[in-house]
């Protein structure tokens, strides 16, 4: 399952400068598996930021894009340079791709899912549920909504996969809905790191904002009781230490 989610490119740049003119080439390995048939090798040759010629393993020769690039392509296609380029898909790309697959690309990290509600901006709007999926790798992921086991296909908006600063990704899917008594709403996540889909059910028993208010209120009540008890104990101890003097 994991290999179907992977599609990467290697970029290698070599630069030469002389008297203010810059020539460089860019090597690219585009692949979705370690199989040679799934690998494409491209070398682009640039002169002062303009691509003048390119070798593409799918074309099997150099193609020029400028007058000088056409002459250079003809020269490279008629010499040993072309044989070297044809072999690079295997000797250059496949070799490096094998290293990456073994050490990086076959690794995956399971997502963390948080399902919560948002308060609509206007009273006439339906309720909004948000399925937030965090800290997953690789990038490709599928997020779906289910109502009573049936996939929801409308009233859904989703963000693109967004990269975090730590190589992981996150995504957020929004569902507009009108609550119905007894229904079950779930967020379904499919990812290369999961052997089976991950389901997270929405609990409509109490909105998150109300839960926070109750938690704050309960904390305040407990604190008040503790302070009251401490005051009562202090008062009793002080009372025991007093000496009563009868009045005349």
C-alpha positions as CSV (number, residue, x, y, z in Angstrom):
1,X,0.0,0.0,0.0
2,X,2.8,2.4,0.9
3,X,4.4,2.4,-2.5
4,X,1.2,3.7,-4.2
5,X,1.4,6.8,-2.1
6,X,5.0,7.7,-3.0
7,X,6.2,9.9,-5.8
8,X,9.4,11.9,-5.4
9,X,12.1,13.7,-7.4
10,X,15.8,14.1,-6.9
11,X,17.3,17.4,-7.9
12,X,21.1,17.9,-8.5
13,X,22.5,21.2,-9.7
14,X,26.0,21.8,-11.0
15,X,27.1,25.4,-11.7
16,X,30.0,26.9,-13.7
17,X,30.7,30.6,-14.0
18,X,33.1,32.5,-16.2
19,X,33.4,36.3,-16.8
20,X,29.9,37.0,-15.5
21,X,28.2,34.3,-17.5
22,X,26.7,31.3,-15.7
23,X,26.2,27.8,-17.1
24,X,24.7,25.0,-15.1
25,X,22.8,21.8,-15.5
26,X,20.0,20.2,-13.4
27,X,19.7,16.5,-13.0
28,X,16.2,15.2,-12.0
29,X,15.1,11.6,-11.1
30,X,11.4,11.3,-11.1
31,X,10.1,8.0,-9.7
32,X,7.3,6.2,-7.8
33,X,9.1,2.9,-7.2
34,X,12.6,1.4,-7.4
35,X,11.7,-0.4,-10.6
36,X,13.7,0.9,-13.6
37,X,10.5,1.2,-15.7
38,X,9.1,3.6,-13.1
39,X,12.1,5.9,-13.2
40,X,12.5,8.9,-15.5
41,X,15.8,10.8,-15.8
42,X,16.1,14.4,-17.1
43,X,19.1,16.6,-17.5
44,X,18.4,20.3,-18.2
45,X,21.2,22.6,-19.4
46,X,20.9,26.3,-18.6
47,X,22.8,29.4,-19.7
48,X,22.1,32.6,-17.8
49,X,18.8,31.2,-16.4
50,X,17.6,30.1,-19.8
51,X,17.2,26.4,-20.5
52,X,19.0,25.8,-23.8
53,X,18.8,22.0,-24.1
54,X,17.5,18.9,-22.3
55,X,18.0,15.2,-22.2
56,X,15.0,13.1,-21.3
57,X,15.2,9.3,-20.9
58,X,11.7,9.0,-22.3
59,X,12.9,10.7,-25.5
60,X,16.4,9.1,-25.4
61,X,18.2,12.1,-26.8
62,X,19.1,15.7,-26.3
63,X,16.6,18.4,-27.6
64,X,17.7,22.0,-28.1
65,X,15.6,25.0,-27.3
66,X,17.8,27.8,-28.6
67,X,20.0,28.3,-31.6
68,X,23.1,27.4,-29.6
69,X,21.2,24.7,-27.7
70,X,20.2,23.0,-31.0
71,X,23.9,22.9,-32.1
72,X,25.0,21.6,-28.7
73,X,22.2,18.9,-28.7
74,X,23.4,17.7,-32.2
75,X,26.9,17.5,-30.9
76,X,26.0,15.6,-27.8
77,X,23.7,13.2,-29.6
78,X,26.5,12.2,-32.0
79,X,29.1,11.4,-29.3
80,X,29.7,9.3,-26.2
81,X,27.7,11.9,-24.1
82,X,24.5,10.3,-25.4
83,X,25.5,6.8,-24.3
84,X,26.3,8.1,-20.8
85,X,23.0,9.9,-20.5
86,X,21.0,6.8,-21.5
87,X,22.8,4.8,-18.8
88,X,22.2,7.4,-16.1
89,X,18.7,6.3,-15.4
90,X,20.1,3.1,-14.0
91,X,23.6,4.0,-12.8
92,X,22.6,7.4,-11.3
93,X,18.9,7.4,-10.5
94,X,18.1,3.8,-9.6
95,X,21.2,3.6,-7.4
96,X,20.3,6.7,-5.3
97,X,16.6,5.9,-5.3
98,X,17.4,2.5,-3.7
99,X,19.3,4.2,-0.9
100,X,16.4,6.6,-0.3
101,X,13.8,3.9,-0.3
102,X,15.7,1.8,2.3
103,X,16.4,4.7,4.6
104,X,13.6,7.3,4.2
105,X,10.8,6.7,1.7
106,X,9.5,3.4,3.1
107,X,9.1,5.0,6.5
108,X,5.7,6.2,7.6
109,X,4.2,7.9,10.6
110,X,0.6,7.4,11.8
111,X,-1.7,10.4,11.9
112,X,-3.2,11.9,15.1
113,X,-6.9,12.9,14.6
114,X,-8.9,15.5,16.5
115,X,-12.6,16.0,15.9
116,X,-14.2,19.2,17.2
117,X,-17.0,21.6,16.5
118,X,-17.0,25.3,15.5
119,X,-19.6,27.8,16.4
120,X,-21.3,29.2,13.2
121,X,-20.9,32.9,12.5
122,X,-24.6,33.3,12.1
123,X,-27.6,31.6,13.7
124,X,-29.1,30.6,10.4
125,X,-26.1,28.6,9.4
126,X,-25.8,24.8,10.1
127,X,-23.3,23.5,12.6
128,X,-19.7,22.9,11.6
129,X,-17.5,19.9,12.5
130,X,-13.8,19.9,11.9
131,X,-11.6,16.8,11.4
132,X,-8.0,17.9,12.0
133,X,-5.3,15.3,11.1
134,X,-1.8,16.0,12.4
135,X,1.8,14.6,12.3
136,X,1.6,12.1,9.5
137,X,4.1,11.0,6.8
138,X,4.2,10.5,3.8
139,X,2.1,13.4,2.5
140,X,-0.7,11.6,0.7
141,X,-3.8,11.0,2.8
142,X,-7.6,10.5,2.4
143,X,-10.1,12.1,4.8
144,X,-13.8,11.2,4.5
145,X,-17.0,11.9,6.5
146,X,-19.6,9.3,7.3
147,X,-23.2,9.7,8.6
148,X,-24.6,6.5,10.1
149,X,-22.1,4.6,8.1
150,X,-22.8,6.3,4.7
151,X,-20.2,8.4,3.1
152,X,-21.0,12.2,2.9
153,X,-20.3,13.8,-0.5
154,X,-21.6,17.3,0.0
155,X,-21.1,20.3,2.3
156,X,-17.5,19.4,2.8
157,X,-14.5,21.7,2.4
158,X,-10.9,20.6,3.0
159,X,-7.5,22.2,3.0
160,X,-4.5,20.8,1.1
161,X,-1.9,18.8,3.0
162,X,0.2,21.4,4.8
163,X,3.9,20.7,5.7
164,X,5.0,21.3,9.2
165,X,8.5,22.3,10.1
166,X,9.4,18.8,11.2
167,X,8.8,17.0,7.9
168,X,5.3,15.9,9.0
169,X,2.0,17.1,7.5
170,X,-1.4,18.2,8.6
171,X,-4.8,18.6,7.0
172,X,-8.2,19.9,8.0
173,X,-11.7,18.9,6.7
174,X,-14.9,20.8,7.5
175,X,-18.4,19.4,7.4
176,X,-21.5,21.6,7.5
177,X,-24.4,19.6,9.0
178,X,-27.8,20.0,10.7
179,X,-27.9,17.9,13.8
180,X,-30.4,15.0,13.9
181,X,-31.2,13.0,17.0
182,X,-29.6,9.6,17.3
183,X,-27.3,10.0,14.3
184,X,-23.6,8.9,14.2
185,X,-21.0,11.1,12.5
186,X,-17.5,9.9,11.9
187,X,-14.3,11.1,10.3
188,X,-12.5,8.3,8.3
189,X,-8.8,8.6,7.6
190,X,-6.8,6.4,5.1
191,X,-3.0,6.6,5.1
192,X,0.0,4.5,4.1
193,X,0.9,4.1,7.8
194,X,-2.4,2.5,8.6
195,X,-3.2,-1.2,8.0
196,X,-6.9,-0.3,8.0
197,X,-8.9,3.0,8.0
198,X,-8.9,5.0,11.2
199,X,-12.4,6.1,12.4
200,X,-13.0,8.9,14.9
201,X,-16.7,9.3,16.1
202,X,-18.2,12.7,17.0
203,X,-19.6,12.9,20.5
204,X,-22.4,15.5,20.4
205,X,-23.3,15.1,24.2
206,X,-21.7,18.4,25.0
207,X,-20.0,21.1,22.9
208,X,-16.4,21.7,23.5
209,X,-16.9,25.3,24.6
210,X,-19.4,24.2,27.2
211,X,-17.1,21.5,28.4
212,X,-14.4,24.1,28.9
213,X,-16.8,26.3,30.9
214,X,-17.8,23.5,33.1
215,X,-14.2,22.5,33.7
216,X,-13.3,26.1,34.7
217,X,-16.3,26.4,36.9
218,X,-15.6,23.1,38.7
219,X,-12.0,24.1,39.3
220,X,-13.2,27.4,40.8
221,X,-15.7,25.6,43.1
222,X,-13.0,23.1,44.3
223,X,-10.6,26.0,45.0
224,X,-13.3,27.8,46.9
225,X,-14.1,24.8,49.1
226,X,-10.4,24.3,49.8
227,X,-10.0,27.9,50.9
228,X,-13.1,27.8,53.1
229,X,-12.0,24.6,54.8
230,X,-8.6,26.0,55.5
231,X,-10.2,29.1,57.0
232,X,-12.5,27.0,59.2
233,X,-9.5,24.9,60.5
234,X,-7.5,28.1,61.2
235,X,-10.5,29.6,63.1
236,X,-11.0,26.4,65.2
237,X,-7.3,26.3,66.2
238,X,-7.3,30.0,67.2
239,X,-10.5,29.4,69.2
240,X,-8.9,26.6,71.3
241,X,-5.9,28.8,72.2
242,X,-8.1,31.6,73.7
243,X,-8.5,32.0,77.6
244,X,-12.0,33.0,78.6
245,X,-12.0,35.6,81.4
246,X,-15.3,36.0,83.3
247,X,-16.7,39.5,83.5
248,X,-17.7,41.2,86.8
